[in-house]
Amino acid sequence: LNDTRMKRSYPVDCGVLNKHQDEHTYRTNSEASASNTISQISYNNLSTYFAVKRVDCNVEIIKLPNIKANNNANKINPILIQPQHETDYNDCYNYVTFNNNNLIAYKNGVYDLNKSNSKQSSLRPTLKLGEDDNNINFFYGNKFLVKSKGDEFGVLAYEPVGGKVKKVFGTSCGSSILGLVNVNSESSHFTFLALKDRSIKCFDVSSGKEYWSVPEGCGRRVCNSLCLPVVGNGEGAEFNLLGASSTDINGLVRLWDIRSAQPAASFTGHVNRREQCRVSLSPCLRYLAVGGEGKDGGCLYDLRGGGGRGVV
């Protein structure tokens, strides 16, 4: 972190935008309504599965088709993950994250896709923490789990075989933790927290100490979403950028340089007054995508400068 030189040039030629697979369409059987609006879509590192999370906190896991076998995604039955509790506002911040294999971390549990059964209505967790635990996520190459509980940030040693966990430490952040993100790689020791007091904290898990904190991480409103750039192999520590979105000034996205805790850029060309619109960085770090409430929907910003903006 003391090295201020960029470790690679931008944008990275990741091939995502010009070497994609043929188009496939997946349609759910449920009727469109406010209760099942899609709030998040995420992929595993190999892009063999993707997760669709809805505002009612139900999650569908869809296996992507094998192009060579000419399979059709419409014929694949989704794996359903249902919340094991009554949902509340803080559940909207929980991300669906994959590890490097077939495990999923969501809310307060870990799920194994290899144990899905067509006879079950939904996939059961192989590991379930306490009812008040939130934001469980894989960390440091699946060797640990990080999670939140109220204002406490915790780290657990994790054994995927057998699903055993052991508490390493927990620390109070002084305000309720709404969301957290990290890179699941041994190249990064950092976890980033969005707090209810509008601050963003960078926590160094290796030392057990807070590395930096900014009081208004994304303006005068709490962060709706945090994101880190991650390429296909799971590495991402060399990019040194953190994205945050909020409803401040009717829609704000702010990029932070994690080495200096200084804002690198701000974007305000989209509409986000109420909903928890997510933000995401492309693996090549050329584009930043954010959801929107306006008639144009989401926006795609060109990070090369010049204020480039496209409608999604």
C-alpha positions in Angstrom: 0.0 0.0 0.0 3.0 2.3 0.4 3.7 1.8 -3.3 1.8 4.6 -5.1 2.7 3.3 -8.6 0.0 1.7 -10.7 0.8 -2.0 -10.9 -0.8 -2.4 -14.4 -2.0 -0.1 -17.1 -5.7 0.7 -17.7 -7.9 -0.6 -19.2 -7.0 -4.2 -18.9 -7.8 -6.3 -22.0 -10.0 -8.9 -20.2 -11.9 -9.9 -23.4 -15.3 -9.5 -21.6 -16.7 -7.0 -24.0 -15.5 -8.4 -27.3 -15.2 -12.2 -26.8 -18.5 -12.9 -25.2 -20.6 -16.0 -25.8 -23.7 -16.1 -27.9 -26.8 -14.6 -26.5 -29.0 -16.8 -24.3 -32.2 -15.8 -22.5 -33.4 -16.9 -19.1 -37.0 -16.2 -18.0 -38.4 -17.0 -14.6 -41.8 -18.5 -14.2 -42.9 -15.9 -11.6 -45.0 -12.9 -12.6 -43.5 -9.5 -12.5 -44.3 -7.6 -9.3 -42.7 -5.2 -6.8 -42.0 -8.1 -4.4 -39.9 -10.1 -6.9 -38.0 -7.2 -8.6 -34.4 -8.2 -9.3 -32.0 -6.4 -7.0 -28.7 -8.1 -7.8 -27.1 -10.4 -10.4 -23.7 -11.9 -9.7 -21.5 -14.6 -11.3 -19.0 -17.1 -10.1 -15.4 -16.6 -11.2 -15.6 -19.2 -14.0 -19.0 -17.8 -15.2 -20.6 -21.2 -15.0 -23.3 -20.0 -12.6 -25.0 -16.8 -11.9 -27.2 -15.7 -9.0 -30.4 -13.6 -9.3 -31.4 -12.0 -6.0 -34.8 -10.3 -5.6 -36.0 -7.7 -3.2 -37.9 -10.3 -1.2 -34.4 -11.8 -0.5 -35.1 -15.0 -2.4 -32.2 -16.1 -4.6 -32.2 -18.2 -7.8 -29.0 -19.9 -8.9 -28.9 -20.6 -12.7 -26.3 -22.8 -14.4 -25.1 -21.2 -17.6 -25.5 -23.3 -20.8 -22.7 -25.2 -22.4 -22.3 -23.5 -25.8 -20.6 -26.4 -27.4 -23.4 -28.8 -26.3 -25.9 -26.3 -27.6 -27.9 -26.3 -24.4 -30.7 -23.8 -23.8 -30.7 -21.9 -20.5 -34.5 -21.8 -20.5 -34.5 -25.5 -19.9 -32.4 -25.4 -16.8 -34.2 -25.4 -13.5 -32.9 -22.8 -11.1 -31.6 -23.7 -7.6 -33.7 -21.7 -5.1 -32.3 -20.3 -1.9 -35.0 -18.9 0.4 -34.3 -16.8 3.6 -34.6 -18.9 6.7 -36.0 -16.0 8.7 -38.3 -13.0 8.4 -36.6 -10.5 6.2 -35.9 -6.9 7.2 -34.4 -3.8 5.7 -30.8 -4.7 6.4 -31.2 -7.9 4.4 -31.3 -5.7 1.2 -27.6 -5.1 1.7 -26.6 -8.8 1.7 -24.6 -9.8 -1.4 -24.6 -13.2 -3.0 -21.0 -14.3 -3.4 -19.4 -17.4 -4.8 -16.1 -18.9 -3.7 -13.7 -20.4 -6.2 -15.7 -23.6 -6.4 -19.4 -24.3 -6.0 -20.0 -22.7 -2.6 -22.2 -19.7 -2.1 -22.2 -17.3 0.9 -25.4 -15.4 1.5 -26.9 -13.6 4.5 -25.8 -15.9 7.4 -25.2 -19.2 5.7 -23.0 -21.1 3.2 -24.6 -23.2 0.5 -23.1 -26.0 -1.6 -24.5 -26.2 -5.1 -23.3 -29.8 -5.4 -25.9 -30.8 -2.8 -28.9 -29.4 -4.7 -31.7 -31.9 -5.0 -34.7 -31.6 -7.3 -36.9 -33.0 -4.6 -36.2 -30.1 -2.3 -38.1 -26.9 -2.7 -34.9 -24.9 -1.8 -31.3 -25.5 -1.1 -30.4 -25.9 2.6 -27.3 -24.3 4.1 -24.3 -26.5 4.9 -23.3 -23.8 7.5 -25.6 -21.5 9.3 -24.5 -18.8 11.7 -26.7 -16.9 14.2 -30.0 -15.3 13.2 -28.5 -11.8 13.7 -25.4 -12.4 11.6 -25.3 -10.7 8.2 -23.1 -10.2 5.2 -21.2 -13.5 5.4 -18.4 -13.6 2.8 -15.5 -15.8 1.8 -12.1 -14.3 2.6 -8.4 -15.0 1.9 -8.8 -17.8 -0.6 -11.7 -19.5 1.3 -9.6 -19.9 4.5 -11.8 -17.5 6.4 -15.3 -16.1 6.6 -16.0 -12.4 7.4 -19.4 -11.3 8.6 -21.2 -8.6 10.5 -23.6 -8.6 13.5 -25.0 -5.2 14.3 -21.9 -2.9 14.7 -19.5 -5.9 15.1 -17.2 -7.0 12.4 -16.1 -10.6 12.8 -13.6 -13.0 11.2 -14.0 -16.8 11.4 -11.5 -19.5 10.4 -13.3 -21.8 8.0 -12.9 -25.4 6.9 -15.0 -26.0 3.7 -14.9 -29.8 4.3 -17.2 -30.4 7.2 -18.2 -26.7 7.3 -16.4 -26.0 10.6 -15.8 -22.5 11.8 -13.8 -21.0 14.7 -13.9 -17.4 15.8 -10.7 -15.5 15.2 -11.7 -12.1 16.4 -14.5 -9.5 16.5 -14.4 -5.8 16.9 -16.9 -3.0 17.2 -17.1 -0.4 14.5 -19.2 2.1 16.5 -22.2 2.0 14.1 -24.3 -0.7 12.5 -22.6 -2.4 9.5 -24.9 -2.3 6.4 -22.7 -4.1 3.9 -19.1 -5.3 3.3 -17.0 -6.4 0.4 -13.6 -7.9 -0.1 -11.4 -9.8 -2.6 -11.4 -13.5 -1.8 -7.6 -13.9 -2.5 -4.4 -14.3 -0.5 -3.1 -11.2 -2.2 -5.5 -8.9 -0.2 -6.0 -8.6 3.5 -8.6 -5.9 3.4 -12.4 -5.8 3.9 -14.4 -2.6 3.3 -17.4 -1.8 5.4 -20.4 0.5 4.7 -21.8 1.8 8.0 -25.2 3.3 9.0 -23.4 6.6 10.1 -22.6 7.1 6.4 -18.9 6.3 6.8 -16.8 3.7 4.9 -14.1 1.8 6.7 -11.1 -0.1 5.4 -10.2 -2.9 7.8 -6.9 -4.8 7.7 -7.8 -8.3 8.8 -4.1 -9.4 9.0 -3.4 -6.8 11.8 -6.9 -6.8 13.2 -7.0 -3.0 13.0 -8.8 -0.3 11.0 -6.6 1.0 8.2 -8.6 4.1 7.3 -12.1 5.6 7.6 -13.9 8.3 5.8 -16.9 10.0 7.4 -19.1 10.5 4.3 -18.1 7.7 2.0 -20.7 8.6 -0.7 -22.1 12.0 0.2 -24.7 12.8 2.9 -26.6 9.5 2.5 -25.6 5.9 3.5 -24.0 3.8 0.9 -26.4 1.6 -1.1 -23.6 -0.6 -2.5 -19.8 -1.1 -2.4 -17.8 -2.9 -5.1 -14.3 -3.9 -5.9 -12.9 -4.8 -9.4 -12.3 -8.5 -9.7 -11.0 -10.3 -12.8 -11.9 -13.9 -13.8 -9.2 -15.6 -11.6 -10.4 -13.9 -8.5 -7.4 -11.5 -8.2 -8.1 -7.8 -7.7 -5.9 -6.3 -5.1 -3.7 -4.6 -7.7 -6.5 -2.4 -8.9 -6.6 -0.2 -5.8 -10.2 1.1 -6.4 -13.4 0.9 -4.4 -16.8 2.0 -5.8 -19.7 3.3 -3.7 -23.2 4.4 -4.6 -25.9 6.3 -2.7 -29.0 8.4 -3.2 -27.2 11.6 -2.4 -28.0 14.5 -4.9 -30.5 12.1 -6.6 -27.8 9.6 -7.5 -24.1 9.5 -6.7 -21.3 7.1 -7.4 -17.9 7.7 -5.9 -14.6 6.0 -6.6 -12.0 5.8 -3.9 -8.3 5.1 -4.1 -7.8 2.6 -1.3 -4.1 3.3 -0.9 -4.6 7.0 0.0 -8.3 7.0 1.1 -8.9 9.8 -1.3 -11.7 10.1 -3.8 -10.6 9.4 -7.4 -13.8 10.4 -9.2 -17.5 11.1 -8.8 -20.4 10.3 -11.2 -23.9 11.9 -11.1 -25.5 11.3 -14.5 -28.0 8.7 -13.3 -31.2 8.9 -11.2 -31.2 7.2 -7.8 -33.5 8.9 -5.3 -34.8 6.0 -3.3 -33.9 2.4 -4.3 -30.7 0.6 -3.4 -29.1 0.7 -6.8 -26.0 -1.4 -7.1 -22.7 -0.4 -8.6 -20.1 -2.6 -10.4 -16.7 -2.2 -12.1 -15.9 -4.0 -15.3 -12.9 -6.4 -15.0 -11.0 -4.3 -17.5 -11.6 -1.2 -15.4 -12.8 0.8 -18.4 -16.5 0.9 -17.3 -18.5 1.5 -14.2 -22.2 0.4 -14.2 -24.9 1.6 -11.8 -28.6 0.9 -11.6 -31.1 3.8 -12.0 -34.7 4.8 -11.4 -35.1 7.1 -14.4 -36.7 6.3 -17.7 -33.3 5.4 -19.1 -32.7 2.8 -16.4 -29.1 2.1 -15.5 -26.0 3.9 -16.7 -22.6 2.8 -17.9 -19.8 5.3 -17.3 -16.6 5.4 -19.3 -13.7 5.7 -16.7 -11.2 6.9 -19.3 -12.5 10.5 -18.8 -14.5 13.0 -20.8 -17.7 12.2 -19.0 -18.7 9.4 -21.3 -22.0 7.9 -20.3 -24.2 5.2 -21.9 -27.7 4.1 -21.1 -28.2 0.4 -20.1 
